[in-house]
């Protein structure tokens, strides 16, 4: 049976589903709206236990999922929503054992998602220029997953360049969460292996326009796609079934591209004409 331990992060959840983060430490006391509970009364309890605070308030004590942890962890930079964190490793095709470059580290949410996808045999190199962001990210990462041996954090500016490690091996994947990814694109082309995947996240249309233009101009990237994801939850109570009034709508755009040998599509990205041809071929197949 998995039991809550001294030093780990847990969430106390009330009957309305609201979550409150607690870092367990022997001898300390958690206080909530006039109610109290000793950390010692939580340590050693099974994960998922119902606990009673002073005054009879009952709450559920659970280890947070990664998505829950991200939403409650301290932040310097704005963190990505779980809906985007779930998609990025898939669309960037981050696999166990991959060598991944990331910029910037921010609060560490995306870094942790990449570490979970690469596994212990992989490697994540992350650049963050701001010391306060790096400090917050280090705390968040250590609190949730210890000190990963496959993480290299560097205080550098990706706009000025990306350096390979001493072994000189290119990166398999490159993931950006920076305001001006188009400034990084030329560097990305030089450190990403052939066939490797580029992915960047930005919140606005002008940013994606500049990013795609930069990818096209390098003549090193193809299969460029940009999309956003929307998440809508549903309320289900017996026969009452309806979408919730609130939803996590636009948070940002993902742009994905592949590093390829130049000359197949030429200096200009294959555009609507090529896409229309492929779509008509697909339609023709469907009709046969």
Wavefront OBJ file of the C-alpha trace (Angstrom):
o trace
v 0.000 0.000 0.000
v 1.332 3.443 -0.958
v 1.549 5.732 2.053
v 2.102 9.483 2.323
v 5.660 10.276 3.405
v 7.492 13.067 5.163
v 8.826 15.615 2.663
v 6.417 14.918 -0.184
v 3.743 17.068 -1.742
v 0.092 16.165 -1.193
v -3.200 17.848 -1.994
v -6.089 18.143 0.432
v -9.384 18.143 -1.465
v -12.698 19.382 -0.094
v -16.156 18.094 -1.032
v -16.450 20.723 -3.766
v -13.322 19.393 -5.453
v -11.118 22.339 -4.533
v -7.488 21.369 -3.984
v -5.000 22.768 -1.470
v -1.296 21.929 -1.682
v 0.609 20.811 1.415
v 4.317 20.004 1.679
v 4.459 17.411 4.447
v 6.990 18.037 7.177
v 7.039 16.173 10.469
v 6.109 18.347 13.444
v 4.319 21.051 11.443
v 0.622 21.966 11.316
v -1.609 22.728 8.336
v -4.260 25.422 8.837
v -7.291 26.014 6.635
v -10.090 28.495 7.389
v -9.703 28.066 11.144
v -9.337 24.276 10.921
v -6.064 22.490 11.670
v -4.419 19.125 11.150
v -0.957 17.946 12.169
v 1.309 16.879 9.344
v 2.116 13.872 11.528
v -1.542 12.839 11.210
v -1.109 12.739 7.418
v 2.328 11.106 7.251
v 1.960 7.355 7.041
v -1.678 7.455 5.906
v -2.594 5.638 2.680
v -2.768 7.781 -0.454
v -6.442 8.656 -0.915
v -7.319 8.671 2.786
v -10.166 10.701 4.247
v -8.791 12.907 7.034
v -10.564 15.026 9.607
v -9.346 18.497 10.531
v -10.159 20.184 13.811
v -13.817 21.187 13.971
v -14.845 18.056 12.082
v -13.967 19.261 8.565
v -13.370 16.218 6.356
v -11.012 16.297 3.382
v -9.366 13.803 1.030
v -5.558 13.503 1.108
v -4.120 12.555 -2.292
v -0.818 12.691 -4.098
v -1.439 15.108 -6.994
v -1.291 13.960 -10.571
v 1.231 15.805 -12.717
v -1.516 18.024 -14.144
v -2.841 18.851 -10.684
v 0.637 19.572 -9.384
v 1.399 21.956 -12.251
v -1.725 24.040 -11.606
v -0.880 24.459 -7.907
v 2.904 24.734 -7.926
v 4.701 28.065 -7.379
v 5.323 29.916 -10.614
v 7.651 32.594 -11.871
v 6.721 32.476 -15.531
v 3.189 31.541 -16.583
v 2.908 27.753 -16.765
v 1.387 25.856 -19.670
v -2.036 24.304 -19.148
v -2.191 20.510 -18.752
v -4.024 20.259 -22.099
v -0.935 21.671 -23.839
v 1.540 19.766 -21.672
v -0.223 16.558 -22.679
v -0.018 17.324 -26.407
v 3.518 18.683 -26.651
v 5.368 15.389 -25.952
v 3.080 13.638 -28.465
v 3.382 16.184 -31.305
v 7.098 16.668 -30.672
v 7.334 12.860 -30.633
v 9.461 12.854 -27.491
v 10.347 9.212 -26.861
v 12.280 7.288 -24.176
v 15.975 7.874 -24.713
v 15.566 11.050 -26.807
v 17.945 13.997 -26.533
v 15.761 17.092 -26.161
v 16.637 20.777 -26.154
v 14.224 23.169 -24.416
v 14.030 26.955 -24.005
v 12.967 28.540 -21.746
v 12.654 26.634 -18.520
v 10.123 29.036 -17.003
v 8.479 27.469 -13.942
v 9.562 23.972 -14.963
v 6.211 22.481 -16.026
v 7.217 21.730 -19.612
v 10.660 20.570 -18.462
v 9.027 17.949 -16.234
v 6.743 16.807 -19.055
v 9.780 16.317 -21.297
v 11.704 14.489 -18.569
v 8.790 12.118 -18.018
v 8.648 11.389 -21.758
v 12.398 10.860 -22.306
v 12.791 8.623 -19.268
v 16.064 7.951 -17.441
v 17.864 6.939 -20.657
v 17.073 10.261 -22.306
v 18.430 13.767 -21.800
v 16.840 17.201 -21.472
v 18.978 20.327 -21.868
v 17.085 23.477 -20.927
v 18.066 27.136 -21.278
v 16.693 29.855 -18.999
v 18.112 33.367 -18.911
v 16.366 34.652 -15.786
v 17.832 33.522 -12.467
v 14.528 33.883 -10.578
v 12.743 31.614 -13.066
v 15.562 29.057 -12.862
v 15.382 29.050 -9.089
v 11.606 28.548 -9.047
v 11.813 25.804 -11.682
v 14.508 23.952 -9.739
v 12.318 23.949 -6.611
v 9.255 22.769 -8.525
v 11.129 19.987 -10.316
v 12.864 18.710 -7.180
v 9.644 18.789 -5.162
v 7.814 16.638 -7.698
v 10.493 14.341 -9.133
v 13.660 14.766 -7.078
v 16.861 15.734 -8.862
v 16.785 14.068 -12.294
v 20.216 12.922 -13.417
v 19.199 13.375 -17.063
v 18.527 17.127 -16.773
v 21.045 19.840 -17.644
v 19.918 23.382 -16.772
v 21.933 26.282 -18.179
v 21.625 30.046 -17.685
v 21.828 31.002 -21.351
v 19.909 32.957 -23.965
v 18.682 30.722 -26.800
v 18.268 33.812 -29.013
v 22.058 34.146 -29.060
v 22.716 30.528 -29.968
v 22.447 26.883 -28.959
v 25.525 24.861 -28.130
v 25.893 21.125 -28.544
v 27.229 19.144 -25.611
v 30.831 17.966 -25.486
v 29.979 14.763 -27.361
v 28.838 16.862 -30.336
v 25.723 14.734 -30.897
v 22.780 16.733 -32.331
v 19.439 16.909 -30.542
v 16.580 14.643 -31.570
v 13.873 17.093 -30.553
v 13.739 20.840 -29.942
v 10.914 22.430 -27.921
v 10.499 26.176 -27.397
v 8.320 28.181 -25.027
v 9.814 31.632 -25.607
v 8.235 34.912 -26.790
v 10.193 35.092 -30.075
v 10.902 31.553 -31.296
v 11.715 32.862 -34.781
v 14.977 34.152 -33.327
v 15.870 30.599 -32.310
v 14.894 28.903 -35.584
v 18.275 29.426 -37.376
v 20.088 27.979 -34.339
v 17.600 25.110 -34.213
v 18.430 24.186 -37.797
v 22.109 23.784 -36.899
v 21.718 21.620 -33.764
v 18.733 19.436 -34.637
v 19.468 16.141 -36.365
v 18.034 15.356 -39.784
v 14.524 14.024 -39.316
v 14.294 15.675 -35.909
v 11.205 17.508 -34.712
v 10.856 21.218 -33.959
v 7.970 22.456 -31.785
v 7.206 25.900 -30.385
v 4.364 27.317 -28.306
v 3.186 30.939 -28.597
v -0.107 32.622 -27.638
v -0.720 35.081 -30.513
v -1.248 35.092 -34.285
v 1.594 37.562 -35.109
v 3.979 35.244 -33.266
v 3.003 32.186 -35.281
v 3.236 34.168 -38.535
v 6.822 35.185 -37.798
v 7.704 31.679 -36.600
v 6.405 29.942 -39.719
v 8.132 32.503 -41.960
v 11.423 31.847 -40.183
v 11.006 28.081 -40.548
v 10.320 28.462 -44.274
v 13.277 30.783 -44.842
v 15.823 28.341 -43.412
v 15.030 25.844 -46.182
v 15.794 23.185 -43.540
v 12.282 22.509 -42.245
v 9.238 20.945 -43.872
v 5.831 19.540 -42.916
v 5.102 22.715 -40.981
v 1.819 22.668 -39.084
v 0.202 25.104 -36.649
v -2.837 24.371 -34.512
v -4.515 25.092 -31.186
v -6.494 22.862 -28.833
v -9.670 23.586 -26.911
v -10.808 21.641 -23.854
v -14.479 21.482 -22.832
v -15.613 19.487 -19.825
v -19.165 18.189 -19.319
v -21.481 18.162 -16.325
v -23.203 14.791 -15.899
v -25.758 14.339 -13.099
v -28.197 11.582 -13.857
v -30.251 12.615 -16.864
v -28.880 16.138 -16.751
v -26.057 16.092 -19.277
v -24.645 19.340 -20.653
v -21.339 21.028 -21.388
v -19.926 23.096 -18.543
v -20.437 26.836 -18.802
v -16.685 27.420 -18.633
v -14.008 25.836 -20.749
v -10.252 26.052 -21.246
v -10.366 27.576 -24.706
v -7.441 29.309 -26.426
v -4.193 29.169 -24.512
v -1.712 29.139 -27.366
v -0.651 27.796 -30.754
v 1.644 24.847 -31.349
v 3.846 24.944 -34.433
v 5.520 21.692 -35.463
v 8.073 21.059 -38.219
v 10.570 18.405 -39.332
v 14.259 18.998 -40.024
v 14.903 17.622 -43.528
v 17.412 17.627 -46.329
v 16.708 20.676 -48.535
v 15.621 20.428 -52.142
v 12.446 18.366 -52.003
v 9.971 21.224 -51.539
v 12.384 23.961 -52.539
v 13.001 27.198 -50.658
v 9.280 27.900 -50.226
v 7.152 25.752 -47.973
v 4.703 23.420 -49.702
v 1.534 25.459 -49.357
v -2.132 25.332 -50.075
v -1.686 23.986 -53.618
v 0.203 20.935 -52.396
v -2.249 20.467 -49.556
v -5.222 20.717 -51.920
v -3.673 18.056 -54.186
v -3.169 15.649 -51.295
v -6.694 16.260 -50.031
v -8.172 15.560 -53.459
v -6.145 12.324 -53.631
v -7.480 11.313 -50.213
v -11.030 12.086 -51.314
v -10.529 10.042 -54.464
v -9.367 7.065 -52.380
v -12.380 7.386 -50.104
v -14.738 7.271 -53.095
v -13.236 4.056 -54.542
l 1 2 3 4 5 6 7 8 9 10 11 12 13 14 15 16 17 18 19 20 21 22 23 24 25 26 27 28 29 30 31 32 33 34 35 36 37 38 39 40 41 42 43 44 45 46 47 48 49 50 51 52 53 54 55 56 57 58 59 60 61 62 63 64 65 66 67 68 69 70 71 72 73 74 75 76 77 78 79 80 81 82 83 84 85 86 87 88 89 90 91 92 93 94 95 96 97 98 99 100 101 102 103 104 105 106 107 108 109 110 111 112 113 114 115 116 117 118 119 120 121 122 123 124 125 126 127 128 129 130 131 132 133 134 135 136 137 138 139 140 141 142 143 144 145 146 147 148 149 150 151 152 153 154 155 156 157 158 159 160 161 162 163 164 165 166 167 168 169 170 171 172 173 174 175 176 177 178 179 180 181 182 183 184 185 186 187 188 189 190 191 192 193 194 195 196 197 198 199 200 201 202 203 204 205 206 207 208 209 210 211 212 213 214 215 216 217 218 219 220 221 222 223 224 225 226 227 228 229 230 231 232 233 234 235 236 237 238 239 240 241 242 243 244 245 246 247 248 249 250 251 252 253 254 255 256 257 258 259 260 261 262 263 264 265 266 267 268 269 270 271 272 273 274 275 276 277 278 279 280 281 282 283 284 285 286 287 288
